[in-house]
């Protein structure tokens, strides 16, 4: 069985890469981190799938992504190859509690599910 600490560290590394503005601006780099069955319940309440989130984040002519501040990131291995991360973000004055489920696949750690909940 893989080391739990290593699995959590790998998922955190992948999450931070996903939050990088350069990655968020690239359809190719985003797709490399999102599971084909990816789903998200966004802070807005909208439901996203892999294609719709990649399209929204990389729309031509949109201003470039800005950095997202993260805090309180922690993880737990739910099963071999499955990690749950929880953390808070602040972006443009908006704060959100977030949870991400990462799955280990043949191509590495991929984001399978994400949810954001706004808070004051």
C-alpha positions, -999 to +999 in steps of 0.1 A: +000+000+000+014+035-009+025+057+020-004+079+032+018+109+037+032+106+002-004+103-013-015+134+006+016+154-004+011+144-040-025+155-040-016+188-023+011+194-049-014+187-077-040+210-061-015+238-059-005+233-095-041+235-105-045+268-087-014+283-105-025+311-129-004+298-157-020+263-155-055+278-152-048+298-185-039+266-204-066+242-216-039+215-221-024+219-186-059+220-170-070+189-188-039+170-176-051+175-140-088+169-144-103+134-144-125+126-174-155+123-151-146+155-132-175+174-115-176+206-095-202+224-075-189+259-077-191+288-053-217+303-076-239+273-072-233+262-108-224+226-116-194+221-139-179+192-158-144+189-172-152+205-206-172+234-192-146+244-166-117+242-191-137+263-215-147+289-189-112+293-175-095+295-209-119+316-229-101+338-255-100+375-246-107+370-209-083+387-185-056+364-173-062+344-141-051+361-109-034+343-080-056+325-055-046+326-019-049+293+000-049+285+037-057+257+061-049+230+035-051+195+049-057+161+036-068+126+045-064+094+025-099+079+021-088+047+004-057+036-016-054+061-044-081+085-031-073+117-012-097+143+002-083+178+006-100+206+024-088+242+024-099+278+023-093+303-006-095+340-011-098+354-046-107+390-054-120+396-019-142+365-020-135+336+005-146+300+002-143+267+020-132+241-006-130+203-008-113+183-035-113+146-041-081+134-060-078+100-076-045+083-085-047+070-121-022+056-145-014+092-156-010+105-120-032+123-096-064+137-112-091+159-096-123+139-096-146+162-076-145+197-062-168+219-042-166+255-031-188+271-004-186+309+001-181+322+037-177+356+053 
